[in-house]
Amino acid sequence: MELPMNTVRLLLSFILVTFSAAAFAVVPPPTTAPQAPSETQSSAQTIEKSPAHNQTQTAEESNAPTNSIKPPHKGELVEGKSVNPYTYSPDEIPADPNNPAETDLRAALTAMGPVAIEWYQHVQTLSNPFFEGRVPGSRGNDLAAEYVEFFMKQAGLEPAFTTAGDASVKSFRQPFELQGGAPKVETAVLSINGKSFKRGDQFEVMGSSGSGNVTAPLVFAGYAIEAGQDGYTSFDKKDDFTGKIVMFLRYEPLDENGRSLWSDRRFSGYAGMRPKLDALAERKPAALIMVNPPECKSGARGLENTESSVFGSSYDFPIVQITPEEADALLKSADPSGRSLMQLRRLADDGKIKSIALKPDVKTSIQVAISEKGLAAQNVGGTIPGKGALASEWVILGAHYDHVGMGYFGAQPNNRGKLHPGADDNASGTSAMLCLTKKLKDYMGSKEAPENCRSILLMAFTAEEMGLDGSREYVKHATIPAEKIAAMVNMDMVGRLSGDRLAMSGTGTAEGFTDLIRPAVVESGLTVDADSGGRGPSDHASFYAAGIPVLFLFTRTHPEYHTPLDQGFTVNPYGASKVIALAEGLVKILVTTPTKPVFKSTDTTGGASRGYAKVRLGISPGQGKRKDPGLLIEGVIAQTSAADAGLKKGDVILKWDDQPMSDSGELMARLRDKNPGDVVTLHIKRDGSEQDVKVTLKASEK
């Protein structure tokens, strides 16, 4: 849900007012206490006197305790003083240059210059946990979009879009819908014999649930395992659950210590949720209630949420989870023998019970309404009008503002469920773009700008991490014809400059591009490693595929990439100010050069890569945690390899050329090794049966 603008203004005021020393903990100490620059010093001269950020320091190292932060002497309570808070001002003691904890942060940041300060504040804000890792579909992503829009308005930019259905209403947002994601729960009601349960505390709707309004008696089906080890089964051949609500246990039979009887490491494949749900669905239940087995040592604690419990495609009946405490109370009243959840669990562990019909007078009511809509997403864009003969042509400056949220996709398996702040990727590029909004707006209205200037579109893309979906959406539904776009400049991961050296891709995507942009590089004082290729791992690739010249700025890869350690204190504000100056110079050249750059394909020359592939499958992978083997397909994109091969939403990829497939990270690893035209065999599960599908891989970004 999008918060009102007043909420964001309040948040911004709080962050800026309380911008504390802790936020700047990584600024390296000067050899002497830095002095604030005099009014006669230029910002460039001031910046050169500031030390460079140590790029080898990691989040773990910076948090490690050191002897230097201990107090140099015992504290002293001075009594008998009358303190006037309006005049109290003890002598200022210069910072100890040998103690990093005493770094004079104000002086250091002042020396870095106003651009570094502004950029750092933006990065700290966007990477704050309040923004939930900025994953598409989350409240945090919506807040980040509102944050970007706020500063575009502050800079005086004009809205880049029109509201759907009314072209006269301007908007900074370009809304669209992403395939996949958990369903939206519109209604969720659970009651038993008139007692209502509270969603989130006592029960939750599962991500594979369908819609329905059911009141029916209960059946207990143990672990709901069709066929386990040594002939184990939870069902009788005659079981038919028509008109019944079935309660079942998660996982598989446990020993007396609460550990699996069938596996030495957590659980075996029999514990998978999808086979349980399929087995139950074959017996036509009216609804399902899942419960975690009590005293299970290796299982999950508490309730799942809708996002984390998508076990393949949805079913056509309600599925909820209740807490063991509520299930225990229910079973004691509903079981004909008054047995507890633990007693029934132990009988199921030993295979001594099959499905049990509970008392018919204990009626359970479940009402669930599910919306099948995909994830709501939005690009954010503002414009600066050009002037003169070039005003109808455009230069685009962009950065993606999304990240991977809690790491359920695009992250290392051991980091799933952990917040990924995304400071460098890509709060850094978004912040750089925001710093340039007012700079470029002021330039276009100044005497410095010539009488003929191209217009500028500043874009913050979403869903880059899901496959460049935001920039693809813009290119597909562009507000500017491709032939009117002179170039697109993209900034992604620009917060870790080291040794004044960075990479720039796309230098060969226009005739004479290198000579055109060289003056901006020389003026920046930076060493730029030029890569001619226009493809690669970020949003510029979408524009290159549309025949538009591109430039892509990128400072470095690092161990914190796509991990929870990509935090705000690890970036380099002074270095970022230099990258921003370079980007500003590039845009000014592109805006004012009399001749529009002529596109040139570089497909034979490759392109920079942070690990993206030459080929694309064309699916939206499952975003939630999966307990079953395989990679869930939550959507298939038209005219891609997957669509051509006949893959469908709800399919589960079990193997790729006989290699097990469990998540999107493994998918990317397989794609990196392939070239356009390669044929792979995907072993998939569809509607309960397994089959092989041949897929001919197409090139990415086409």
Secondary structure as UniProt FT lines:
FT   HELIX           5..17
FT   HELIX           21..24
FT   TURN            25..26
FT   TURN            39..40
FT   HELIX           43..48
FT   TURN            55..56
FT   HELIX           59..62
FT   HELIX           67..69
FT   TURN            85..87
FT   TURN            97..98
FT   HELIX           100..102
FT   HELIX           105..112
FT   HELIX           114..126
FT   HELIX           129..134
FT   TURN            136..137
FT   HELIX           139..154
FT   TURN            155..156
FT   STRAND          158..159
FT   STRAND          161..163
FT   TURN            164..165
FT   STRAND          166..171
FT   STRAND          173..178
FT   STRAND          184..192
FT   TURN            193..194
FT   STRAND          195..196
FT   TURN            200..202
FT   STRAND          203..205
FT   TURN            207..208
FT   STRAND          212..216
FT   STRAND          218..220
FT   TURN            222..223
FT   HELIX           229..231
FT   TURN            237..238
FT   TURN            242..243
FT   STRAND          245..249
FT   TURN            256..257
FT   HELIX           269..271
FT   HELIX           273..281
FT   TURN            282..283
FT   STRAND          287..291
FT   TURN            294..295
FT   HELIX           307..309
FT   STRAND          319..322
FT   HELIX           324..334
FT   TURN            336..337
FT   HELIX           341..349
FT   TURN            350..351
FT   STRAND          356..357
FT   TURN            360..361
FT   STRAND          364..371
FT   STRAND          375..384
FT   HELIX           388..390
FT   TURN            391..392
FT   STRAND          394..400
FT   TURN            405..407
FT   HELIX           413..415
FT   TURN            416..417
FT   HELIX           423..427
FT   HELIX           428..444
FT   TURN            447..448
FT   STRAND          455..461
FT   TURN            465..467
FT   HELIX           469..476
FT   HELIX           482..484
FT   STRAND          485..491
FT   TURN            499..500
FT   STRAND          501..505
FT   TURN            507..508
FT   TURN            511..512
FT   HELIX           513..524
FT   STRAND          527..531
FT   HELIX           540..545
FT   TURN            546..547
FT   STRAND          550..554
FT   TURN            559..562
FT   TURN            564..565
FT   HELIX           568..570
FT   HELIX           573..592
FT   HELIX           603..605
FT   STRAND          615..616
FT   STRAND          619..621
FT   STRAND          631..636
FT   TURN            638..639
FT   HELIX           641..645
FT   TURN            649..650
FT   STRAND          652..656
FT   TURN            657..658
FT   STRAND          659..660
FT   HELIX           664..672
FT   TURN            676..677
FT   STRAND          679..686
FT   TURN            687..688
FT   STRAND          689..696
FT   STRAND          698..699
FT   TURN            700..701
//
